[in-house]
Amino acid sequence: MDNETDIERPSTFEDGQDIRDRAFLFACRVVKFCQGVYDRGGVGRMMVPQIVDCATSFATMLEEAKAAESTPDFISKCSISLKESRESWTRLRVCHACRIGPEIEARDLVQEANELVSIMTAIVRNTRRNAAKKKEEHSNTRRRSSRRSHEFRIPNSEF
């Protein structure tokens, strides 16, 4: 990538920066691919706005997810991002299958979109699973503590 799309902050797995960086780079590659498709004219010119929209929305929603106010908000934003990545993958597959745009670049973008869909699917699935476990653990803890509060106790005794 050129200097305009170089990422200055280091990638770290812990805060999800690497998937956001990858989505950003994917969006930049799609924009450049679409510029070439648009310049060639034809039906590809009609597809370009939709492809650019979903590819850039994918990256944008991941950035919004970082600022989520709650776990359900995070899941919602990641789910939207997953939908946008699926749309990008589908539209790029159409370009590749119909030989719209440079074939090698279209193929590579389809592959990258497919990998991003897989990653986002795992993020959404695991976050939902972990949230459900946490909710169940919290519910079990509350049930146990509420039972104790109703138990009869003799003051100043061990019983």
N, C-alpha and C positions, 0 to 999 in steps of 0.2 A: 504494500500500500504506500501511497505517497505521504508527504508530511502532513497534509490536511487531515488524514484519518488515523495517523499514529496516535496511540493511546499513551498518555503520559503517566497515568497512575499504574502501579504494579497490580497484577492480577493475584487475587487470593481466593482460595476455594471457600474459606470460612464465611465470608460475607456475600458470596455469590457473584463477585466481581467478574470472574472469568466467563460466566455465561452471558453477562451483560456486555462484556467486551466483544465476545464472539457474535452476539446479536447485532451489535453496532457495526462491526466489520462486515457482517452479512448484508445489512441494510445498505452500506456504502457500495459494496460490490453489486448489489441489485440495482441501485441507482445508476451506476456506470453502465451496467449491462443494458438497462432500459434506455439510457440516452442513445446508445448505438442502435437499438431496435427502433426507437422513435425516428432517428435520422434516416433510416432506411425506408420508412413509410409503410404503406400496406396495412393489413389488419393488425399487425404488431403495434402500430401507433395507437390503435384503440385500446389495446390491452395494457399499455404502459401505465396509465394512471392507477389502475386497480392493483397492479403488481407493486408499484412504488408505495401505494397506500398501505397494503397489508405488510410488506416487509419492514417499513419504517414504524408502523404501529406495533409490530412485534417487539422491536427494540425499545420503543417508548414505554410500553406497558411494563416491561421488566424494570425499567428505571422507576416507574411509579410504584411497583411492588416493593422496591427497597424502602420507600417511605410509607408503607402501609401502616395504618393505625392499629390494626389488630390482625390476628391470625386469619379470621374469615375474610378480612379485606385483602390480605396477602394472597390467599387462595383465589379470591375473585379476580384479582389483577393478573395472577399467573394463568388462570384459566382463560382469560381473554387473550393473553399473549399466546397461549397454546393454540387457540382458534385462529389467530392471525398467522401463526407459523404454519399451520395446516393449509390455510388458504394460499400462502406464499408457495408452499411446496406444490400444491395442485396447479396453480397458475404457471409456475415454472416448468412443471412436467408437460403442460400443454405446449409451451414454447418449444421445449426440447423435441417433443413428438412431432410437432408441425414444422420443425426446422425454422423457427423464428429466432433470429439472433445467432451469434456465433455458437456452433454446436458444442465445442469443448467447454466454453464458459457456461452455457445452459446446463450441460451435464453436471459440471462441478457445483453449480448453484443448487441443482436438484438434490445432489448428494448432501450438501451442507444443510439444506432445508430439512431433509429427512433426518439427519443426525440431531438437529435442533428440536424437531418434533419429538424425537425419542427422549431427549434430555428433559424437555418441558413436561412431557407425560410423566416421567419419573418424579420430577419435582412436585407436581400437583398431587399425584398419587401418594407419595411419601408424606407430604405435608398434611394431607387429609387424614391419613392413617395415624400419624403422630398426634394430631389434634384430637382425634377420637379417643386415642389411648389416654391422653392427658385429661380429657373431660371425664372419662370413666374413672380414672384414678382419683380425680378430685371428688367425684360423686361418691366413690367408696369411702374416701377419707371423711367426708361430711356425714355419711351414714354411721360410721363407727363413732365419731365424736358426738353425734346427736344421741346415740344409745347411752353413752356414758353420762350425759347430762341429765338423763331421766332415772339413773340408778339411785337407789336409796343408800345413803351413807350416814353412818353414825359419826357425829362430830368428835374430834379428838380421839379417834380410834383407828386401828389399822383395818377395820372391816367396813 
